[in-house]
Amino acid sequence: MNQYLKLFLISSLLVFTSCKSKGDHYDRIIRNGMVYDGSGAPGIKADIGIRNDTIAFIGDLSGASATEETDAAGQAVAPGFIDTHSHHAGNPFTHRDFMAVLSQGITSIIIGQDGGSNFPLASFYQKLTDTPVAINIGSYSGHNTIRDSILGKDFKRAASIDETERMKALLLQDMEAGALGLSTGLEYDPGIYSAREEVLALTRIIAPYKGRYISHIRSEDRYFWNAMDEIIRIGKTTGVPVQVSHIKLAMHNLWGKADSLLSIMDQARKEGVNITSDIYPYAFWHSTIRVLFPDRNFTDEKEAEMILRDITLPGDIILAAYEIDPAYEGKTLAAIAALENKTPARMLIELIARIEAWEKTHNDECRESIMATSMAEQDITRLMQWPYANICSDGSSSGRHPRGYGAFTRVLSKYTREEKALTLAGAIYKMTGLAATNLSIEKRGFLRPGYYADIVLFNPETVKDLASVEQPHALSEGILQVWVNGQPVYQDKKGSGLFPGQLIKRK
């Protein structure tokens, strides 16, 4: 621990233990909580006074009064959790209460991930201003969205200089609107066809805005090390902070190499690259089935055999969505292959062939996705412990992956209380203060006077994720109450009907 952090922790202790407010009146007081301020410091018994949307006082409020009071009864009081990689928004105006989010203690989400975003962002932000929701929302500008608007269906190639210039202009629009930076999804169409120079040119555009670059890197399996080299070079060349989305070692021969990966990132940081990551607490992912074929050689049966041997197994792939035949949803590839009396490799190829045929007939995208186990638990734990890795969900409110409803509470139960891979204060830090720091979010992520009153009250002994593959939308246990910008939004597994969420824009 460096001396500056020590001084901060000491000052925090002094503030919490020596300050006393006498005779003051607040809109709300949360009394008798074990307050974790989001810095990684141990919890301190204290009260929190709130005025309007802001924390006004932390300390002894025994002599103060409030319009509304909550007795925390010694339970944990923490900053509202920040999901730095979220797909929960979808159409936010159809589920303004955001129960999937609040039930995990999340008060802020960052969308526009994996290269996909609302465009123009200014219009989306205006809609959120006109019709606010229960949580705070910020967004990146998505490379795939911008690329698609310029190249259209002719995307399976490098962009020309003129096309790159036009993409820059669209990115500038979003940056002016308050985008946090640029996101890429380089395993997905159309971004997978972009040259490194294109991505680098766009990242240079966000540097004067102090924007950030976040990436679902070009490969999380067979070309992983080259993909890591690309994101580090982007950070080194542009000076822009870079974040690896949902960091993972998603191939069997990568398992056990977490320390090698961390060594590379630590060395990059020593060389001046501000590289960080986020991570979710599951060994299986959720994506399009076609992401398994980075060379888009969907008819290559030998490639399919390699995928089902080295990346994931037939019994470890579950069809989450398959519009062509919904009866296959929830079944493993192994089970489907047995039903059709085919080898798993042949079945994988045919499932994709049917998707492509459907799309040609309907002139539309087919609703399809898989969940596949490709990661090892020991690597997840090791990567989660990296000092610059914050927690994310990568989840949605409607998806079949349980991360949409259980990622944050799973960290607090499995990795903190049960396995003790993280301390409680450390886990909270990775969900709050570190998340805010990694994304340069102002006045959130910490419990401090003058900061927004995004607060979660939970029971550290009972908090637990209940979402599973079979019941992906089950609400978590142990999240007792949540406030967003000083307003109560969640209690006893119910929303309050209030919508105090604000926009999170680049500072």
N, C-alpha and C positions, 0 to 999 in steps of 0.2 A: 504494500500500500504506500503510495507516494505521500509526501508531506502535505501537499495541498488537499488531498482527500481526507487525511487525518484531521487537518484544521477544520475542514467543512463538517466532518462528523462531530467533532467536539463542539463546534458552534451550534450544530443542530440540537445536540443534547442540552446545551445551555438554554437555547430558546424554549425547548419543550418543557424543561423542568423548572425554570425560574420565572417565566412570564405568567402574570396573573392579571386578568381583566376584571375590574370592579365596576358594577353598575351599568355597564354598556348593554345596549340592546342590539340583537342581530335578527336577521330574517329566519335563520336556522342555526341550531347548535347540535352537533353530534358529540355526545358526552361519553366519557368513560371508555374510549376506544384504545386499542393497542395500535398506535399510529405508526405506519411504515411510510416514510416520506418519499420513497421512490429512488433514493440515492444508493441503496444497498446497506444503509445504516440499520442497526437493530431497531425493533419496535419500541416505542416509548408511550407510556400511559399519558394521554392528553385529550383535550377537547378541541373541537374545530368550530369556529364561528364563521358564518357565511352571510355576506350581504350581496344582494342581487345575484350576479353570476360569478362572484369572486370570493376566494378565501380571504377573510379579513383578519383572522387571528388563530393561532395555534398555541395552546398552553392550558392554563388553569382558568376555566370559565365558571367556576363555582359561584362567583358573585354576579354573573351576567344573566340576562333573560333573552328569550327569543320567541318569535311568533309560533314557530314549530320546533320541537325538540325530539331527538332520537337518542335513546340510551343504547349505546353499542355493547354494553355489558361485557367489556373486556375482549370482544372479538376484534379481528383484524380490520383496520381501516387503512385503505391504500388509495393512491391515485387511480382513476379509471384506467383500465388497460387499453393499450393502443395496438390495434391490429395493423401492422405495417404492410401486409400483403393480403388484401381481402377481395373477394368477389361477391360480397353480400348485397351490394347495392342493387344489381339487376335493374328492375324498375322500382326504385325506392318508394314511389308514391302508391304502390299497391300493398306495401307492408311498412307503413311509417313507424310502427312500434319497434321494429327490428328486434324481435324476441330472440332470434338465434344469437344475436350479438350481446344484448344486455344480460341474458341468462348466463353468460360466461364472465360478466363483469367488464366487458369491453364497452368503452364510451366513445371511442374514435376509431374510424376505419379509413384506410388509404386504398383507393381504387385506381383504375387505369393501369392495371397490371398486365404483365406478359405481352406487352405491346398493344393491348386493346383498350380504348378509352372512348368516352363520349366526345363527339366533335360537332361543332366547336365547343370547347370547354366553357366558354363564356355563357353560352345558351343554357347549358346544363346547370351551371352555378346560379343563373338567374332563376331557373325553375326551383332549385332548392331554397333560394331566398324567398320566393313567393309562397312555396309550400314546404316549410321546414319539417324535418323528421326528428325522431327521438335522440339521435346521436350526431356526433360531429363527423363530417366527411371532407377529405381532401383527395386530390387526384393527381396522377402523373398524366402526361401527354403520351399517347401510345404510338410507337413507331409503326406497328402493323396497320393501325387505323389510317395513319397518314399515308403510308406507302400504298395501301389499297385505293385510297382516293385519287392518287396520281397515276398508278400503273394499271388499275382495274384488273381485268382478267389476264392481261399480258404481264404477269408478275414473275414468271419462272426464268428470271435473268437478272443481271446487274442493272441498276438504274443508270441512265445517262447523266451527264453533268447538268443538263437543263432540268431533268426530272428531280435530281437531288436538290437543286436550287428551289424548285417549287415546294418540295417537302420542307425545306428550311423555312420558307415563308409561312407555312401552316403551323409549324412548330413554334415559330415566333408568336403567332396569334395566341396560342395556348399559354405560352410563358407570360405574355402580357396580361392574360386573364387570371394568372396566379397559380399555374401548374407548378407542382413541386419539382418537376424536371422531366426527363425522358425515360420511358420504360420500353424495353424490348422483350420480345418473345421469339428468340432466334432458333427455336426448334419447331416453330409453327409457320404455316403459310400466312402471308407472303414473306415474312422476315427471314426465313431460312435461306432464301435466294439472294439476300443482300450481301454485297461485298463488305469486307471490314472497313474499307475506305468510306463507304456510305454512312455506316453507323458512326464512325469517327467524326465525319463532317457534321453530322447532326448534333453530336455531343458537344462539339466546339461551340455551337450556337447557344447552348444553355449556360456556358461558363460565365459570361458577363452578368447573368442574372443570379449567380450563385445557386444555380439549379443542381440537381442530383441525378445520377444515372443509376437505374435499377434494372436488373436483367435476369430473365429466365435464359440462362446462358445457352450457347449453341448446342451443347450436348451435356447430358447428365450421366452418360454411360460410356460408349466406346470412344468418343472423341473428347472426353472430359478434360484432359490436361491441356489440350489446345484451346478449348473453350475458356478455361481459367486464364490462360495466357492472353486471350483477347481482352477480357474485362480488365485485367491488370494493366495492359498496354493502353487501354482507353483512359484509365485513371492517370497513368504516368504521363501520357502525351497531352491531355487536356487540363489536368489539374482539378478535374471535377471529382467529387466524392462518388464512389461506386459501391453498389450493394448487390451481392449475389442473392437472388430470390430463392426461397425455400431450399437452402443448400443441402445437397445430398450426394451420396456415393451410390448410384443406382445401377450397379452391375456387379455380378458376383466376384469378378476378379479385382474389383476396387475395394471390396470389403476389407476392413482392417487397416486402411490407408488414411484414416482421418488425421493422424499426426503428420503424415507427409503433406496433406492438403493444408493443415494449419501452419506448418513450417513455411510453405510458399506464401501464404497470406501475411504471416508475421514478417517475413523478409520484405514483402512489398510495402508494408507499413513502415518498416525501418528506412526504406528508400523514398519515403514521402508520399506514398499512395494511400489515400484515405479509403481503404477497403473495409467493408463491413458485410454482415449477412443477416438474414432472418431464417428461421427454421420452425417446422411444425413437428409435433411429437408422435408421428406414426411411421411405420415401416412400409406403408403402401401409399401410392399416389393415385391421382384421378385426372385423366386427360383424354384426349382423342386417341382412338386406337391407332391412327396413322402416325402418331409420334414415335411408334416403335421402329419405323422405317425412315431414318434420316436421309437416306439417298432416294427415297420415294420409289424404290424398286419393289412395288407391292406384289409382283408376280413371281419373285425369286424365292423358290421354296427352300433353297439352301440358306438364304438369309433368314427366313422364318424359323428354320431349325436352329440356327445359331441364337436367335432371339429367345427361343423357348428353352435353350440350354444355359446360356450365359447371362441373360438379363433378367428373365422372370420365367416361371414354370407354368405349364398349362393349367395346373390346379391353383395357381396364384393369380390368375387373371379372371376378373369378374366383369361381365358386361353390365355396366351401370345404366346405360341407355342404348336402345337399339330400335329405332323407329320402324324399321322394316319388319321386324318380328318381335313385338314387345314381350312375347312369351319367353324369349331368351334372356330378358333382363333379370339380373340377380343370379344367373347361372355362370359357372366357371367355363372357361374355354374347353377344359378337359371333358366336362359333362356334355357340352354342346357337340364336341367331336364324337363322343360316344353315341349320342342320339342319332347323328347322321352317318355313323359308321365310317368316319374319316380319321386320318392322322391329325393330331393337333396342328401341325404346320400347315397342312392342306386346308384345314378348317379356318385358320387365321387368315390365309390368303383369300379364301372364298367369302368370309365375312366382309372384308374390305372391298372385294370385287362387287358384292351386292350393294354396298354403300355407294360406290361410284356409279353403278348402273342406275340406282334410284335417283341420284342427283342429276344425272343426264336426262332422265325421263321427266322429273319434276322441275328441272331448272331451279333448284333450290338446295340449300345445305341440309343434309340428313342429320337428325338428332341422334348422335351416337357418342358413347364414351366408355372408357373402361377404368377399373381400379386394378392396380397391379402391385404386387409386393416385389420390391427390388432392393430394399435397404436392410442393413443389419442394425440391431438394437444398440450394439456397443458403439457403432459409429455415430448414431443419433445422439447418444449421451455425450460422447466426446465433443462433437461439433456444437452441441447445445451449451457446453461448458466454456466454449471459447469466449474470452472477455468482450468480444465485439459482436457476438451473435445475440440478437433479440428474438423474441417469440412472435410468430405469426400464425394464422390459420390456413391461408390459401383456400379458405372455404367459402361456401355460399349458403344462402338460406333455403335453397330448394334442392341441393345436390344430394347424392346418395352416400357420399363420403362423410363419416361422422365428424371430421374436423370442422365442418361448418357449425356444429353445435357444441363441440367438446374440446377443442384444441387447448384453450387456456386453462380450463379446469382440469384437464388431463395432466398438464405440466404440474399444477399445484398438488394433485393427488399422487400420480404414479412416480414422477421424477423428483418430487420434493418430499412429500410426507412418507411415501413408501420406500423409494429407493435411495433417497437422500443424496441424489446426484447434485442437487442444488439446495442451498439453504432457503428458508422462506423469504428472508429479506432479499437474497440474491435472485430468486425467481421473480419476485415483484419488480425488482430493478430491471430485469430483462423484458418485462411486460410494460414498463412505464418510463422511467428515466432514461434507460438506454435506448428504447424505441424512439423517444422524442429527440434524443441527441443524434441518433443515426440518421434521422430524417429532417433535422433542423426545425422541429416544431416548437414554436414559442409558447410559453406560459401554460404548457400542459406536460403531463408526465411526472410532475413532482407535487407534493403537498407543501406549498409555501404561501405565505401572505402575498397577495397580489396576483396569484395564479388563478386560472379558471377553476371553479369548484366542480371538477369531474372526480367523483369519489365512489369507491366501492366498499361495502361492508360485507365481510364474509367470515365463515367459520373455518379456520385452518384445519380443524380436526375432522370435519365432515365434507368439505368441498370435494366434489367428485364429478367426473364426466359420466353420463349414462348413455350417451349416443353410441351406437354400434352400427355395423354394416346392416344388421337386420332391422334396427330402429334408429336410423340416422338423425331423426329430428327430436330425439328425447332431450328434454331440458335437464340441465345439470343440477346437482344438489349443492347446498352450502353457500350459494350467493344470496345473501339476505336482503340487501337493498343497494340500489344504485342511484346516484344523482348525476345529472349532466348539466353543466353550467348553473349549478345551484338548485336545479329543479329535480324533484323525485320522479324517476321514470320507471322504476322496477322494484317490486316487493312481493314476496310470497309467490314467486313464479307468475306474476301478472304485471302487465304494463299499466302505467298510470293514466294514459291518454294524453299526456303532455308531450309537446314536440319542441324542446328547447335547443335542438342541435344547431351548431354553427358551421360555417365553412372554415376549413383549414387551408390557408393559402401560404405560399412561399413567403418567408420573411424578407 
